[in-house]
Amino acid sequence: KLTFYDLEDMELLSEDTDYARYVSAVNISAATNGTAVLERMGFDESTYDCWINHFSFYSWVDIVTYELEQPFADLGWNQDRWNSGNENDWPDSTFVAWSGLSDVEKQAAANLCYLEYTWDGYSFEEFLDQSFYMSTIEPWVPTPAGGSSGLMFCFPGTALVTVEGNNKQMLLRDVKLGDKVLVDSDGNYETIYSFGHYNADIRSNAFLTLSTSTGKSVTLTPNHMIQTAKKGTIAASNVRVGDSIYGEDVVTQIRKNVQKKGMYAPFTKSGYLIVDDMVVSNYVAVIDNNANKLLGGFVSHQWIAHAFNAPHRFYCTYNDCTTEKYTEDGLSTWIATPVSILQRWIVTTNTIFQTLGILVFAVIGIVFTLFFDTTNIAAVAVLGMIAVVVHRRRRIERKK
């Protein structure tokens, strides 16, 4: 809370060294000597206003007075934009991740005391994950990742996707329904028609991070699927060191129990998208096991999940899907019921019932694909035949 005050505001604080009392003392006008406390912490006016709030509470006159106009200008700011309360007037740099900034913009941000983590808005808990020393001295008890449903399928809010229009990477937590994101290496973009999971507040250490030989890394929940070169689309937990992930990328390291904030699972028409420069699925593996395919290899986890979402995709093709509702756990109400069925009748039962349950879901998936997936040739053929039969019957009835 103290970061919302510049150094002059800190004079309202008392000399009490207890942080909680600092915060409660902010509104006590009689309190004094807050600056002395900060000085003992190593701050002066320039370092506090730069490193803590990056001059964001300065007026434009102050920015000019303190010769800060150039770095802000390099980031696209001017007086009119600075004074505007409308986000549409703000420069593009405000809405992109550090990796999306140009070299000039990165230097300007650095001149305003930003680091990559602070620019991208990592929470303190997320920053701890990046610091071995800090993580060893600051224990953190995370929230269970799946909530009451126990299901986890998603990416953290700090995952990066490429959004059409600005051709820059954005933090997933800033992406909205209706945005078009890059889904493959051919440069194709598809609309996010739903978030299977959307929970901005949850914190968890249930993530794992896959790092590759080219220096890339992607963080996702273990049962979320990722596209591999030889094994197909499989759960992240089934990826092994040495597996090829994307092009010539080879997995060189796997980190488990990674701490992150937020859970997001965007859905696209193809069932895929690119996250952190890697091709990943929209979905999770139906059953948490080592099998990459189900029913003796007859169907894949990816196919059955994508087929079951065909009605939702079909609906959003012809209707406005820029708003949707979520359960307390953050699950889309479109998938909450099927997920509940999966949890009760398939995931937690014995092998025989699992096989029967998967078979039922596979049959339902085939029906959904035939009747709702308009990109499927078989679906188009079947629907066309039905239309012809109906038309002929109507002509016969008219003749009678």
C-alpha positions as CSV (number, residue, x, y, z in Angstrom):
1,K,0.0,0.0,0.0
2,L,2.9,2.4,0.7
3,T,3.8,2.3,-3.0
4,F,0.8,4.5,-3.8
5,Y,2.4,7.5,-2.0
6,D,5.3,9.6,-3.0
7,L,8.0,10.6,-0.6
8,E,6.3,13.8,0.6
9,D,3.2,11.7,1.5
10,M,5.4,9.5,3.7
11,E,5.8,12.4,6.1
12,L,2.4,11.4,7.4
13,L,3.9,8.2,8.8
14,S,5.1,7.7,12.3
15,E,8.6,6.4,13.3
16,D,7.1,3.1,14.4
17,T,9.0,0.4,12.7
18,D,6.0,-2.0,12.4
19,Y,4.8,-2.1,8.8
20,A,1.2,-2.7,9.7
21,R,1.2,0.5,11.8
22,Y,2.9,2.3,8.9
23,V,-0.2,1.6,6.7
24,S,-2.7,2.5,9.4
25,A,-0.8,5.7,10.1
26,V,-1.1,7.0,6.5
27,N,-4.4,8.7,7.2
28,I,-3.3,10.2,10.5
29,S,-2.4,13.8,9.6
30,A,-0.6,14.3,13.0
31,A,2.0,11.6,12.3
32,T,5.5,12.8,11.4
33,N,8.9,11.6,10.5
34,G,7.9,9.0,7.9
35,T,10.8,10.3,5.7
36,A,13.3,9.5,8.4
37,V,12.1,5.9,8.5
38,L,12.6,5.6,4.7
39,E,16.0,7.2,4.9
40,R,17.0,4.5,7.4
41,M,15.8,2.0,4.7
42,G,18.2,3.7,2.2
43,F,15.6,5.8,0.3
44,D,15.8,9.4,-0.6
45,E,13.3,11.4,-2.6
46,S,14.6,10.5,-6.1
47,T,15.2,6.8,-5.4
48,Y,11.8,6.3,-3.8
49,D,9.8,8.1,-6.5
50,C,11.7,6.3,-9.2
51,W,12.1,2.7,-8.0
52,I,8.8,2.5,-6.0
53,N,6.2,4.4,-8.1
54,H,8.2,5.2,-11.3
55,F,7.1,8.9,-11.2
56,S,3.6,7.7,-12.0
57,F,2.0,10.2,-9.6
58,Y,3.9,13.2,-11.0
59,S,2.1,15.9,-12.9
60,W,3.4,16.6,-16.5
61,V,4.8,19.9,-15.2
62,D,6.8,17.9,-12.6
63,I,8.0,15.5,-15.3
64,V,9.3,18.4,-17.3
65,T,10.8,20.1,-14.3
66,Y,12.7,17.1,-13.2
67,E,13.9,16.4,-16.8
68,L,12.0,13.2,-17.2
69,E,10.2,14.2,-20.4
70,Q,12.5,12.3,-22.8
71,P,12.1,8.7,-21.4
72,F,8.3,9.2,-21.1
73,A,8.3,10.5,-24.7
74,D,10.2,7.5,-25.9
75,L,7.4,5.4,-24.4
76,G,4.9,7.4,-26.4
77,W,3.7,9.8,-23.7
78,N,3.0,13.5,-24.1
79,Q,1.2,16.0,-22.0
80,D,-2.3,15.4,-23.5
81,R,-2.0,11.6,-23.1
82,W,-0.6,11.9,-19.6
83,N,-3.5,14.1,-18.5
84,S,-6.1,11.9,-20.2
85,G,-8.1,9.4,-18.1
86,N,-9.1,7.5,-21.2
87,E,-7.0,4.4,-21.8
88,N,-7.7,4.7,-25.5
89,D,-5.5,7.8,-25.5
90,W,-2.5,6.1,-23.9
91,P,0.5,4.9,-25.9
92,D,0.7,1.3,-27.1
93,S,3.7,0.7,-24.8
94,T,1.3,0.8,-21.8
95,F,-0.4,-2.4,-22.9
96,V,2.5,-4.7,-24.0
97,A,4.8,-6.9,-22.0
98,W,8.5,-6.2,-21.7
99,S,9.4,-8.6,-24.5
100,G,7.1,-6.5,-26.8
101,L,9.0,-3.2,-26.2
102,S,11.5,-1.9,-28.7
103,D,15.1,-1.4,-27.6
104,V,14.5,2.3,-27.3
105,E,11.4,1.7,-25.1
106,K,13.2,-0.7,-22.9
107,Q,16.0,1.8,-22.3
108,A,13.4,4.5,-21.5
109,A,11.6,2.1,-19.1
110,A,15.0,1.3,-17.5
111,N,15.6,5.1,-17.0
112,L,12.4,5.2,-15.1
113,C,13.7,2.4,-12.8
114,Y,11.7,-0.5,-14.4
115,L,13.0,-4.0,-14.5
116,E,11.4,-6.7,-16.7
117,Y,9.5,-8.2,-13.7
118,T,8.2,-4.8,-12.4
119,W,7.2,-3.7,-15.9
120,D,5.2,-6.9,-16.5
121,G,3.6,-6.4,-13.1
122,Y,4.7,-9.6,-11.3
123,S,3.3,-9.8,-7.8
124,F,5.8,-10.2,-5.0
125,E,5.0,-13.9,-4.7
126,E,5.7,-14.4,-8.4
127,F,9.0,-12.5,-8.0
128,L,10.0,-14.8,-5.2
129,D,9.8,-17.7,-7.7
130,Q,12.4,-16.0,-9.8
131,S,14.8,-15.6,-6.8
132,F,16.3,-18.7,-5.3
133,Y,17.5,-16.8,-2.2
134,M,14.3,-15.0,-1.6
135,S,12.2,-18.2,-2.0
136,T,14.3,-19.9,0.6
137,I,13.7,-17.3,3.3
138,E,10.1,-16.3,2.5
139,P,7.7,-19.3,2.8
140,W,4.5,-19.0,0.8
141,V,1.4,-21.1,1.3
142,P,-0.5,-21.2,-2.0
143,T,-4.2,-21.5,-2.6
144,P,-5.1,-25.0,-3.9
145,A,-5.1,-24.7,-7.7
146,G,-8.3,-26.3,-8.6
147,G,-10.6,-24.9,-6.0
148,S,-13.5,-27.1,-4.9
149,S,-13.6,-28.8,-8.4
150,G,-10.0,-29.9,-8.0
151,L,-9.4,-29.4,-11.7
152,M,-6.5,-27.4,-13.1
153,F,-6.1,-26.5,-16.7
154,C,-4.5,-23.2,-17.6
155,F,-1.7,-20.8,-17.9
156,P,-0.6,-18.1,-15.4
157,G,-1.5,-14.5,-16.0
158,T,2.1,-13.7,-16.9
159,A,2.1,-16.0,-19.9
160,L,2.6,-14.2,-23.2
161,V,0.4,-14.4,-26.4
162,T,0.6,-12.4,-29.6
163,V,-2.6,-10.4,-30.3
164,E,-3.6,-9.3,-33.8
165,G,-3.4,-5.6,-34.5
166,N,-0.3,-4.6,-32.6
167,N,1.7,-7.7,-33.5
168,K,3.2,-7.5,-30.0
169,Q,3.1,-10.0,-27.2
170,M,0.6,-9.3,-24.3
171,L,0.3,-10.8,-20.9
172,L,-2.5,-13.3,-20.9
173,R,-4.2,-11.6,-18.0
174,D,-4.7,-8.5,-20.2
175,V,-6.3,-10.5,-23.1
176,K,-10.1,-10.3,-23.5
177,L,-12.8,-12.4,-25.1
178,G,-13.0,-11.4,-28.8
179,D,-9.3,-10.8,-29.1
180,K,-7.6,-12.6,-32.0
181,V,-4.4,-14.4,-31.0
182,L,-1.6,-16.2,-33.0
183,V,-2.4,-19.9,-33.1
184,D,0.3,-21.4,-35.3
185,S,3.7,-20.8,-37.0
186,D,2.0,-19.9,-40.3
187,G,0.9,-16.6,-38.9
188,N,-2.8,-17.4,-38.5
189,Y,-4.9,-15.7,-35.9
190,E,-8.1,-16.9,-34.3
191,T,-10.7,-15.3,-32.0
192,I,-10.8,-16.3,-28.3
193,Y,-14.4,-17.3,-28.0
194,S,-14.2,-18.5,-24.4
195,F,-12.0,-18.9,-21.4
196,G,-12.5,-22.4,-20.1
197,H,-10.8,-21.2,-16.9
198,Y,-10.6,-17.6,-15.8
199,N,-9.4,-16.8,-12.3
200,A,-7.2,-13.7,-11.8
201,D,-6.8,-14.0,-8.1
202,I,-5.8,-17.6,-7.5
203,R,-2.2,-18.3,-6.5
204,S,-0.8,-21.8,-6.8
205,N,2.5,-23.7,-6.9
206,A,0.9,-26.4,-9.1
207,F,2.5,-25.2,-12.3
208,L,5.4,-26.7,-14.2
209,T,7.8,-25.0,-16.5
210,L,9.3,-26.5,-19.7
211,S,12.6,-24.9,-20.9
212,T,14.1,-25.6,-24.3
213,S,17.4,-25.6,-26.0
214,T,16.7,-22.2,-27.7
215,G,16.1,-20.4,-24.4
216,K,12.3,-20.5,-24.5
217,S,10.1,-21.6,-21.7
218,V,6.4,-22.1,-21.1
219,T,4.6,-22.5,-17.8
220,L,1.4,-24.4,-17.5
221,T,-0.5,-26.8,-15.3
222,P,0.7,-30.5,-15.6
223,N,-2.4,-31.9,-17.3
224,H,-2.6,-29.0,-19.8
225,M,-1.6,-30.3,-23.2
226,I,1.2,-29.1,-25.5
227,Q,2.1,-30.0,-29.0
228,T,5.2,-32.2,-29.5
229,A,7.0,-33.2,-32.7
230,K,6.7,-37.0,-32.3
231,K,4.3,-37.8,-29.5
232,G,1.5,-35.5,-30.7
233,T,-0.5,-33.3,-28.3
234,I,0.1,-34.6,-24.8
235,A,-0.2,-33.5,-21.2
236,A,2.8,-31.4,-20.0
237,S,3.4,-33.9,-17.3
238,N,4.2,-36.5,-19.9
239,V,6.8,-34.4,-21.6
240,R,10.4,-35.6,-21.0
241,V,13.8,-34.0,-21.3
242,G,14.9,-34.6,-24.9
243,D,11.4,-34.3,-26.4
244,S,11.0,-31.9,-29.3
245,I,8.4,-29.3,-28.7
246,Y,8.2,-26.6,-31.4
247,G,10.3,-26.8,-34.5
248,E,13.8,-27.6,-33.4
249,D,13.2,-26.8,-29.8
250,V,14.2,-29.6,-27.5
251,V,13.2,-29.7,-23.8
252,T,16.3,-29.4,-21.7
253,Q,14.8,-28.7,-18.2
254,I,11.5,-29.4,-16.4
255,R,10.7,-27.5,-13.2
256,K,7.8,-28.6,-11.0
257,N,5.9,-26.9,-8.3
258,V,6.4,-23.5,-9.9
259,Q,4.6,-20.7,-8.1
260,K,2.4,-18.4,-10.2
261,K,-0.7,-16.2,-10.0
262,G,-3.8,-16.4,-12.1
263,M,-5.3,-19.3,-14.2
264,Y,-6.4,-18.7,-17.8
265,A,-7.4,-21.2,-20.5
266,P,-8.4,-19.4,-23.7
267,F,-10.4,-21.4,-26.3
268,T,-9.9,-20.9,-30.0
269,K,-11.6,-22.4,-33.1
270,S,-8.7,-24.8,-33.9
271,G,-8.1,-25.8,-30.3
272,Y,-4.6,-24.5,-30.3
273,L,-2.7,-21.2,-29.7
274,I,0.8,-20.0,-29.2
275,V,1.8,-19.2,-25.6
276,D,5.3,-18.1,-24.7
277,D,6.3,-18.9,-28.3
278,M,5.2,-22.5,-28.2
279,V,2.2,-24.3,-29.7
280,V,-0.1,-25.4,-26.9
281,S,-3.6,-26.9,-26.7
282,N,-6.7,-25.2,-25.3
283,Y,-7.4,-28.2,-23.2
284,V,-6.3,-30.7,-20.6
285,A,-5.9,-34.5,-20.8
286,V,-9.1,-36.1,-19.9
287,I,-7.5,-38.6,-17.5
288,D,-4.3,-37.9,-15.5
289,N,-2.2,-40.9,-16.7
290,N,0.8,-41.7,-18.8
291,A,-1.3,-42.6,-21.9
292,N,-1.1,-40.1,-24.7
293,K,-4.2,-41.7,-26.4
294,L,-7.4,-43.3,-25.2
295,L,-9.3,-46.5,-26.1
296,G,-6.2,-48.3,-27.3
297,G,-5.1,-45.4,-29.4
298,F,-8.4,-44.9,-31.2
299,V,-8.9,-41.3,-30.0
300,S,-6.6,-38.7,-28.5
301,H,-7.1,-36.4,-25.5
302,Q,-7.0,-33.4,-27.8
303,W,-9.7,-34.8,-30.2
304,I,-12.2,-35.8,-27.5
305,A,-11.9,-32.4,-25.7
306,H,-12.1,-30.4,-29.0
307,A,-15.1,-32.5,-30.2
308,F,-17.0,-32.0,-27.0
309,N,-16.6,-28.2,-27.4
310,A,-18.1,-28.2,-30.9
311,P,-21.5,-27.0,-29.8
312,H,-19.9,-24.0,-28.0
313,R,-17.8,-23.1,-31.0
314,F,-20.9,-23.5,-33.3
315,Y,-22.9,-21.2,-31.0
316,C,-20.2,-18.5,-30.9
317,T,-19.8,-18.6,-34.7
318,Y,-23.3,-17.0,-35.0
319,N,-23.7,-15.3,-31.7
320,D,-21.9,-12.7,-29.6
321,C,-19.6,-14.4,-27.2
322,T,-17.7,-11.5,-25.8
323,T,-19.2,-12.0,-22.3
324,E,-19.6,-15.2,-20.3
325,K,-20.1,-16.4,-16.8
326,Y,-17.9,-18.3,-14.5
327,T,-18.3,-20.5,-11.4
328,E,-16.6,-19.6,-8.1
329,D,-13.7,-21.7,-9.2
330,G,-13.4,-19.7,-12.4
331,L,-14.7,-22.4,-14.7
332,S,-16.8,-21.3,-17.7
333,T,-20.5,-22.3,-17.1
334,W,-20.3,-23.8,-20.6
335,I,-18.0,-26.6,-19.3
336,A,-18.7,-26.7,-15.6
337,T,-21.2,-29.5,-15.9
338,P,-19.2,-31.7,-18.2
339,V,-16.2,-31.2,-15.9
340,S,-18.3,-32.2,-12.9
341,I,-19.4,-35.4,-14.8
342,L,-15.8,-36.2,-15.7
343,Q,-14.7,-35.8,-12.1
344,R,-17.5,-38.0,-10.7
345,W,-17.8,-40.8,-13.2
346,I,-14.6,-41.1,-15.1
347,V,-11.5,-39.7,-13.3
348,T,-12.3,-41.1,-9.8
349,T,-13.7,-44.5,-10.9
350,N,-12.0,-47.8,-11.7
351,T,-10.5,-48.8,-15.1
352,I,-13.7,-50.5,-16.5
353,F,-15.9,-47.5,-15.7
354,Q,-13.3,-45.1,-17.0
355,T,-13.2,-47.0,-20.4
356,L,-17.0,-47.0,-20.6
357,G,-17.2,-43.3,-19.7
358,I,-14.6,-42.4,-22.3
359,L,-16.4,-44.5,-24.9
360,V,-19.6,-42.6,-24.1
361,F,-17.8,-39.2,-24.4
362,A,-16.2,-40.3,-27.6
363,V,-19.6,-41.2,-29.2
364,I,-21.0,-37.9,-28.0
365,G,-17.9,-36.2,-29.5
366,I,-18.5,-37.8,-32.8
367,V,-22.1,-36.7,-32.9
368,F,-21.1,-33.1,-31.9
369,T,-18.4,-33.1,-34.6
370,L,-20.8,-34.2,-37.3
371,F,-23.5,-31.8,-36.4
372,F,-21.8,-28.7,-35.0
373,D,-18.3,-28.5,-36.5
374,T,-18.8,-26.7,-39.8
375,T,-15.2,-27.0,-40.7
376,N,-15.5,-30.8,-40.8
377,I,-16.0,-32.2,-44.3
378,A,-18.1,-35.1,-43.0
379,A,-20.2,-32.7,-41.0
380,V,-20.9,-30.6,-44.1
381,A,-21.8,-33.7,-46.1
382,V,-24.2,-35.1,-43.5
383,L,-25.9,-31.8,-43.0
384,G,-26.2,-31.4,-46.8
385,M,-27.7,-34.9,-47.2
386,I,-30.2,-34.1,-44.4
387,A,-31.1,-30.9,-46.2
388,V,-31.7,-32.7,-49.5
389,V,-33.9,-35.4,-47.9
390,V,-36.0,-32.8,-46.0
391,H,-36.4,-30.7,-49.3
392,R,-37.5,-33.8,-51.3
393,R,-40.1,-34.8,-48.7
394,R,-41.5,-31.3,-48.7
395,R,-41.8,-31.4,-52.5
396,I,-43.6,-34.8,-52.3
397,E,-46.0,-33.5,-49.6
398,R,-46.8,-30.5,-51.7
399,K,-47.6,-32.6,-54.8
400,K,-50.0,-34.7,-52.7
